[in-house]
Amino acid sequence: MFLLYLVAKEKKMLDRKNIIIGGVVSLVAFIGYYLYKQSKLISSLCYDFSSTDFLGRDGTTSNLALNFEFNNYSDIPITITGYDINAFIDGRMVGKLINEEEFVIPAKGKAQVRFVAEADTQVALGQFLGSFLTQLIDQIQSVFTIKGNVSAKMGIIKVDNYPIEYTWNTDEIISDIKTSEKCPPIT
């Protein structure tokens, strides 16, 4: 009798232990899936170019505000904590964007963001006009590149000086201007 009691008691302990282990494994799997899903949503962050504002000139340097609207499809707010980005046309630096000011793109929301760019007026204008004229007249592609580092915080994850590099040719830019696709709605 006593032996049956011990076997039954041990079986209850094993059942409890299995239930606890199963619960912990399920919780870890759920958290992993949620984080994976959020990372996919964060990577689908979308932006629309809104406008450009001329902020003035200091000698040969012009300051421009590039206004964008960012759409965050994730359940996690994204905070941009700083950036240091250079703009190039055909490998020649034409502008620079540096900021240590934070801005937040809310979870499942939109935010207007203003990037202030500093450019050597003569170099930037000459490269820009030259690129489009050679595209229109000689059908020679120019390459526009932005390259630098961005620091961001997404929930509990913080990334400092994440390297970015995007490149477009003149055909892609002209096509984007013509089609002007907008970000899909946030659901």
C-alpha positions, 0 to 999 in steps of 0.5 A: 500500500505504501509503495502505491502511495509513493508511486502515485505521489511521484507521478503527481510530482512528474505531472506538475514538473511536466506542466511547468516545463511545458508552460515555460517552453510555451512562454519562451516560444511565444516570446520568440515568435512575437520578437521575430514578428516585431523584427519583421514589422520593424524592417518594413518601416516605411517613409514618404518624402514630404518636402524640402525647406531652404534654411539659409546659407552661410558663405558657400554652405547651404542648409536644407530641411528634408521633411519625411513622414515615417510609418511604423507598422510594429507594436514597438515605438522606434526612437532614432537617437542620432545619425551621421550620414554623408550624401554622394553623387558619383562618389563625390560628397555633396552633403552631410546630415548630422544630428544627436537629437532624438525623435520617436516614431510611435508604435503603429503610428506616423511621425513627421521627421525633419533632417537638416542637411548641410551642403556645399552649394556649388558642389552639390548644385553642380553635381546634381544638375550635371547628373540629370543633364548627362542622364537626359542628353547622353543617357549616362547613369549617375549614382546617388549614395547615402552612407553613414551611421544611425543610432536607434532604440526599439523597445529594450534593444538599442543599436549604436552606429548601425552602418547604412548605405543606400544607392540609387541611379538617376533612372530609379530616382526619376521613376520614383518621382513619376510614380510617387508610391505612398506607404501602405496604411497602418492596420 
